[in-house]
Amino acid sequence: MPDPIPFYQRSVLDNGLRVLTSSMPHTHSVAVTVYVGAGSRYEPDDMAGASHFLEHMLFKGTEKWPTAREIAGKIDGVGGVMNGATDRELTLYYIKVARPHMDLALDVLFQLIRHPLIEASEIEKERGVVLEELAMVADSPAQTADLLLDSLIWPGDPLGRDIAGTVESVGRLSRDSLATYMRDQYVPNNIVLAVAGNVTHDEVVSAARDGLGQWQPGKPATWIPATGANGQRCAVKYKTTEQAHMSMAVHGLSLTHPDRHALSFLSIILGEGMSSRLFVELRERRGLAYDVSTYASHLLDTGTFNVFTGVDPKNATEALKVIFAELEQLANGGPDSDELIKARELSKGRLLLRLEDTRAVAGWIGAQELLLDHVRTVDNAVAEMEAVTLEDLQRLAREILDLRRLHLAVVGPFRSDKRFTSLLPS
């Protein structure tokens, strides 16, 4: 009987580049992903937005394919998909193609991260694109509320600003500053290559060694820790909108905290899905909102537990009172056993269904390796979820859902924050 296929395999090249693969023999696709230790948490204020800007620039031309059209055409021409993304703690690039085109996907990604042109003329064109992206966010009340909330929770901290930077900081970024930032952060010992699909580990390691093995390691900067400082409790931004967009949060848990699954369960119980407490109370029973949602965000050294809704401005006060009452009820009474079972099964189902996709698997192994230096298997994650008890949930609800620690950001047709500040328990 053949040995079972491991969930993932890991090798480290001599230059520090980590190569992880997950063999999925039943699939017809391959997802190739590169994770880089670069993001908004790595940037001083004068370089805010550099990680995001650089991510855009890498698709604008390489030594092998000098134009964005040529790069895109290589992947479009084989029916693949390609993109990148910048977050607070990492930047990623991915390509998903049919299995016969894996070598092409690897070549394109290797060219992007090793030999981008970053031409001055393209920088000026892309600067306009990024500024339009910032303007699009500014025109979105929901996104504006979230950014305003971040500035309250983490004032003066990279976590408290837009990942894409500001109009001023983006305007200052030059070719020299971007090239220097890339030289510092884009080094093999700060990068993870993760591949999932009908592949063997040895063939991916061999390709990585051929394409990136001569790349010299460096000394990348580390991320900037959260200061732990809090800003004012409430902020309002006037905007002539049809709804009041209200985003609120308390400090949560880090990515490695043993209670992180329990906090995710609380989010499911409170505000994820049509049977959650907030959805039933705010929408079904009272008709105050079309959408209300919660989520738990986990970062390397901190996190948040968030609630968001949009309501008719005349109902903003009433909606907040309902939300606060539900938070207090969950904190004081705790969830029941049926809610725990539902939250656990929903979380397990989401994970197991998601990991049937090659890109999701590549993301699972790559992100964990970069951020945590190890990878939990699916079985590990499920076992951690199974270990959460009702007592864990009840204890955590009391600890986390403290309205005296809540921060509130509102975007809508309000000239003052007085009506909202007065609702916050002290």
Long-range contacts (C-beta under 8 A, 24 or more apart in sequence): 7-377, 7-378, 7-379, 8-365, 8-375, 8-377, 9-201, 10-369, 10-375, 11-201, 11-205, 13-188, 13-205, 13-208, 13-209, 13-212, 13-213, 14-213, 15-188, 15-189, 15-212, 15-213, 15-214, 15-215, 15-216, 15-217, 16-187, 16-188, 16-189, 16-190, 16-217, 17-188, 17-189, 17-191, 17-192, 17-193, 17-208, 17-212, 17-213, 17-215, 18-191, 18-192, 18-193, 18-369, 18-370, 19-192, 19-193, 19-195, 19-201, 19-204, 19-205, 19-208, 20-192, 20-193, 20-194, 20-195, 20-365, 20-366, 20-369, 20-375, 21-194, 21-195, 21-196, 21-199, 21-200, 21-201, 21-204, 21-205, 22-194, 22-195, 22-196, 22-197, 22-361, 22-362, 22-365, 23-197, 23-198, 23-199, 23-200, 23-201, 24-196, 24-197, 24-198, 24-358, 24-361, 25-198, 26-198, 27-99, 27-197, 27-198, 27-358, 28-98, 28-99, 28-198, 29-96, 29-97, 29-98, 29-99, 29-197, 29-358, 30-96, 30-97, 30-98, 30-99, 30-101, 30-102, 30-105, 30-195, 30-196, 30-197, 30-198, 30-199, 30-358, 31-94, 31-95, 31-96, 31-195, 31-196, 31-197, 31-357, 31-358, 31-359, 31-361, 31-362, 31-363, 32-94, 32-95, 32-96, 32-97, 32-102, 32-105, 32-106, 32-109, 32-193, 32-194, 32-195, 32-362, 33-92, 33-93, 33-94, 33-193, 33-194, 33-195, 33-359, 33-362, 33-363, 33-366, 34-92, 34-93, 34-94, 34-109, 34-112, 34-113, 34-191, 34-192, 34-193, 34-194, 34-366, 35-90, 35-91, 35-92, 35-191, 35-192, 35-194, 35-366, 35-367, 35-369, 35-370, 36-90, 36-91, 36-92, 36-93, 36-113, 36-185, 36-186, 36-190, 36-191, 36-370, 37-89, 37-90, 37-185, 37-190, 37-191, 37-220, 37-223, 37-370, 38-86, 38-90, 38-91, 38-181, 38-185, 38-186, 38-190, 38-220, 39-86, 39-87, 39-88, 39-89, 39-90, 39-91, 39-163, 39-223, 40-86, 40-87, 40-88, 40-158, 40-159, 40-161, 40-162, 40-163, 40-165, 41-88, 41-89, 41-158, 41-159, 41-223, 41-224, 41-299, 42-158, 42-185, 42-221, 42-222, 42-223, 42-224, 43-158, 43-165, 43-224, 44-224, 45-158, 45-169, 46-169, 46-172, 47-169, 47-173, 47-177, 47-181, 48-158, 48-161, 48-162, 48-165, 48-166, 48-169, 48-170, 49-130, 49-162, 49-163, 49-164, 49-165, 49-166, 49-169, 49-170, 49-173, 50-165, 50-173, 50-177, 50-178, 50-181, 51-86, 51-91, 51-163, 51-181, 51-185, 52-86, 52-130, 52-163, 52-164, 52-165, 53-126, 53-127, 53-130, 53-164, 53-165, 53-170, 53-173, 53-178, 54-91, 54-118, 54-178, 54-181, 54-182, 55-84, 55-85, 55-86, 55-91, 55-93, 56-84, 56-126, 56-129, 56-130, 57-116, 57-118, 57-122, 57-123, 57-126, 57-178, 58-84, 58-93, 58-112, 58-113, 58-116, 58-118, 59-84, 59-112, 60-116, 60-117, 60-118, 60-119, 60-122, 60-126, 61-116, 61-117, 61-119, 61-122, 62-111, 62-112, 62-115, 62-116, 62-117, 63-111, 63-115, 63-117, 64-111, 64-115, 65-108, 65-111, 66-117, 71-108, 71-111, 71-112, 74-104, 74-108, 75-104, 75-105, 75-108, 78-104, 80-105, 82-108, 86-163, 86-164, 87-163, 88-158, 88-159, 88-163, 88-299, 89-223, 89-299, 89-300, 89-371, 90-367, 90-370, 90-371, 92-363, 92-366, 92-367, 94-359, 94-362, 94-363, 96-358, 96-359, 99-197, 99-198, 99-199, 102-195, 102-197, 102-199, 103-207, 106-195, 106-204, 106-207, 106-208, 106-211, 107-211, 110-211, 110-212, 113-186, 113-191, 114-211, 114-212, 114-215, 116-182, 118-175, 118-178, 118-179, 118-182, 119-175, 120-175, 123-173, 123-174, 123-175, 123-178, 127-170, 127-171, 127-173, 130-164, 130-165, 130-170, 131-167, 131-170, 131-171, 133-164, 134-162, 134-164, 134-165, 134-166, 134-167, 134-170, 137-162, 137-164, 141-239, 141-241, 141-243, 141-245, 141-310, 141-411, 141-412, 142-245, 142-247, 142-308, 142-310, 142-411, 144-237, 144-239, 144-245, 144-411, 145-237, 145-245, 145-246, 145-247, 145-308, 145-409, 145-410, 145-411, 146-247, 146-308, 146-409, 148-235, 148-237, 148-247, 148-409, 148-411, 149-235, 149-247, 149-248, 149-249, 149-306, 149-407, 149-408, 149-409, 151-231, 151-235, 152-230, 152-231, 152-232, 152-233, 152-234, 152-235, 152-407, 152-408, 152-409, 153-230, 153-231, 153-249, 153-251, 153-304, 153-407, 154-226, 154-227, 154-229, 154-231, 155-229, 155-230, 155-231, 156-227, 156-229, 157-224, 157-226, 157-227, 157-229, 158-224, 159-226, 159-299, 159-302, 160-231, 183-218, 184-218, 184-219, 184-220, 184-221, 185-220, 185-221, 187-215, 187-216, 187-217, 187-218, 187-219, 187-220, 188-212, 188-215, 188-216, 188-217, 189-217, 189-218, 189-220, 190-218, 190-220, 192-366, 192-369, 192-370, 193-366, 194-362, 194-363, 194-365, 194-366, 194-369, 195-362, 196-358, 196-359, 196-361, 196-362, 196-365, 197-358, 223-300, 225-301, 226-299, 226-301, 226-302, 228-302, 230-407, 231-407, 233-406, 233-407, 233-408, 233-421, 233-424, 234-407, 234-408, 234-409, 234-410, 234-417, 234-420, 234-421, 234-424, 235-408, 235-409, 235-410, 235-417, 236-409, 236-410, 236-411, 236-412, 236-414, 236-416, 236-417, 236-420, 237-409, 237-410, 237-411, 238-412, 238-413, 238-414, 238-415, 239-411, 239-412, 239-413, 240-413, 241-313, 241-411, 241-412, 241-413, 242-312, 243-310, 243-311, 243-312, 243-313, 243-412, 244-310, 244-311, 244-312, 244-313, 244-315, 244-316, 244-319, 244-410, 244-411, 244-412, 244-413, 244-414, 245-308, 245-310, 245-410, 245-411, 245-412, 246-308, 246-309, 246-310, 246-311, 246-316, 246-319, 246-320, 246-408, 246-409, 246-410, 247-306, 247-307, 247-308, 247-408, 247-409, 247-410, 248-306, 248-307, 248-308, 248-323, 248-406, 248-407, 248-408, 248-409, 249-304, 249-305, 249-306, 249-307, 249-406, 249-407, 250-304, 250-305, 250-400, 250-401, 250-402, 250-405, 250-406, 250-407, 251-302, 251-303, 251-304, 251-305, 251-405, 252-296, 252-297, 252-298, 252-302, 252-303, 252-304, 252-305, 252-400, 253-296, 253-298, 253-303, 253-400, 254-298, 254-299, 254-300, 254-301, 254-302, 254-303, 255-298, 255-299, 255-300, 255-303, 255-371, 255-372, 256-300, 256-372, 257-298, 257-303, 259-392, 259-396, 260-296, 260-298, 260-303, 261-347, 261-384, 261-385, 261-388, 262-388, 262-392, 262-393, 262-396, 263-296, 263-303, 263-305, 263-396, 263-400, 264-296, 264-343, 264-347, 265-335, 265-340, 265-343, 265-344, 265-347, 265-388, 265-393, 266-296, 266-305, 266-330, 266-335, 266-343, 266-393, 266-396, 266-397, 266-400, 266-401, 267-294, 267-295, 267-296, 267-305, 268-342, 268-343, 268-346, 268-347, 269-330, 269-335, 269-339, 269-342, 269-343, 269-393, 270-294, 270-307, 270-326, 270-327, 270-330, 271-295, 271-307, 272-346, 273-346, 275-342, 277-326, 277-329, 277-330, 278-307, 278-309, 278-323, 278-326, 281-322, 281-326, 282-309, 282-319, 282-322, 282-323, 286-318, 286-322, 288-312, 288-315, 288-318, 288-319, 288-322, 289-319, 292-323, 300-371, 305-400, 305-401, 313-412, 313-413, 313-414, 316-410, 316-412, 316-414, 316-419, 316-420, 317-419, 317-420, 317-423, 320-408, 320-420, 320-423, 321-423, 324-403, 324-423, 324-425, 327-401, 327-403, 327-406, 328-401, 328-403, 330-397, 330-401, 331-397, 331-398, 331-400, 331-401, 331-402, 332-398, 334-390, 334-393, 334-394, 334-397, 334-398, 335-390, 335-393, 335-394, 335-397, 336-390, 337-390, 340-388, 340-389, 340-390, 340-393, 344-385, 344-386, 344-388, 347-385, 348-382, 348-385, 351-378, 351-381, 351-382, 352-378, 352-382
